[in-house]
Amino acid sequence: AVRSNVLVKNRLIETSKLTLAADNAGFSLTGKGKFDGVPFDGSYRQPVGPGAAPGKLRGQVTLTPDALGKFGISLPQGTVSGKGTGEIDMTIARGVAPSLSLRSNLVGLRIAVPQVSWTKPASKAGKLEVAATLGPVPSVERLEISGPGLAASGSVRFTQDKLLDRLRFNQVKVGNWLDVPL
């Protein structure tokens, strides 16, 4: 078994089996495991040598309300339920908070936004794209979500306790009755 909280500072990556490949340009680790307890299947590539680029972690991750919480994203209860998958791409550089992008078709996840009377059933596809920084307090610089009858884009700010502080949307379209910033 492999366990590390050094690869991504203060984040536990664990797996029972990894495939290691190395050459003069760097090394890669590939396999299934858990990132802070969230299942993933992916690869990590770390270039080496003078001026080497940052490491890249890419793969598929399980999306659940618990998984969001483990990444420090606390949304109001009932906003997200179910289980889906997402494609994750993380850049890991020494001394800098990891940057993350996440994409999902949201199948398997129920999303509810009661403020505008909108719900995406778990069985329906949608689209989620997130660009975030996983520092001591996460920040979501870009959040785009869409599904049948809704399209929204904006950003998310969290408190020092990692609770939702402000969800700001540059644009929210709901059906053909709402098209505003929030």
ZIBEL-V977910 format. One record per pair of residues at least 24 apart in sequence whose ideal C-beta (glycine too) atoms are under 10 Angstrom apart, sorted by the first residue. I is the first residue (numbers start at 1). J is the second residue. Records with the same first field share a line. If there is no record, write none. Layout:
I = J  J
This chain:
1 = 33
2 = 29  31  33
3 = 33  34
4 = 29
5 = 36
7 = 35  44  46  55  57  92  98
8 = 35  36  44  55  57  90  92  97  98  134
9 = 92  94  95  96  97  98  134  135  136
10 = 36  134  136
11 = 35  36  70  71  72  90  92  98  134
12 = 36  37  70
13 = 40  44  57
15 = 40
18 = 43  44
19 = 43
21 = 45
22 = 46  48
23 = 48
24 = 48  49
25 = 49  52  53
26 = 52  53  55
27 = 55
28 = 55  56
29 = 55  57
30 = 58  59
31 = 59
32 = 59  60
33 = 59
34 = 61  62  70
35 = 59  61  62  67  70  71  88  90
36 = 67  69  70  71  72  134
37 = 66  67  69  70
38 = 62  63  64  66  67  68  69  70  71  88
39 = 64  67  85
40 = 67  85  86  88
41 = 85
42 = 87  88  89  90
44 = 90  92
46 = 92
52 = 93
53 = 91  93
54 = 90  91  92  93  94  96  98  99
55 = 90  91  92  93  94  98
56 = 89  90  91  92
57 = 88  89  90  91  92  98  100
58 = 87  88  89  90  91  101
59 = 86  87  88  89  90
60 = 85  86  87  88  104
61 = 85  86  87  88  90  100  102  104
62 = 86  108
63 = 88  102  104  106  108  109  128
64 = 108  109
65 = 109
69 = 162
71 = 100  102  130  132  134  138  162
72 = 132  134  135  136  137  138  139  158  161  162  163
73 = 130  132  134  138  140  156  158  162  163  164
74 = 138  158  159  161  162  163  164
75 = 111  156  163  164  167
76 = 112  113  114  115  163  164  167
78 = 110  112  114  119
79 = 110  111  112  113  114  164  167
80 = 106  109  110  111  112  120
81 = 108  109  110  111  112  122
82 = 106  107  108  109  110  111  121  122  123
83 = 107  108  109  122
84 = 108  109  110  111  122  125  126  128
85 = 109
86 = 128  129  130
88 = 130
89 = 131
90 = 132  134
91 = 133
92 = 134
96 = 133  135
97 = 132  133  134  135  136  137  138  139
98 = 132  133  134  135  138
99 = 131  132  133  134  135  141
100 = 130  131  132  133  134  138  140
101 = 129  130  131  132  142
102 = 128  129  130  131  132  140  143
103 = 127  128  129  130  144
104 = 128  129  130  145
105 = 147
106 = 145  146  147
109 = 147
111 = 145  147  150
113 = 145  147  150  152  167  172  174
115 = 167  172  174  182
116 = 149  150  152  172  173  174  175  177  178  180  182
117 = 149  174  175  177  178
118 = 147  148  149  150  152  172  174  175  178
119 = 147  148  149  150
120 = 145  146  147  148  149  150
121 = 147  148
124 = 148  149
126 = 150  151
127 = 151
129 = 153
130 = 156
131 = 155
132 = 156
136 = 160  162
137 = 161  162  163  165
138 = 162
140 = 167
142 = 170
143 = 167  168  169
144 = 169  170  171
145 = 169  172
146 = 173
148 = 175
149 = 173  174  175  176  177
150 = 174  175  178
151 = 179
152 = 181  182
153 = 181
154 = 181  182
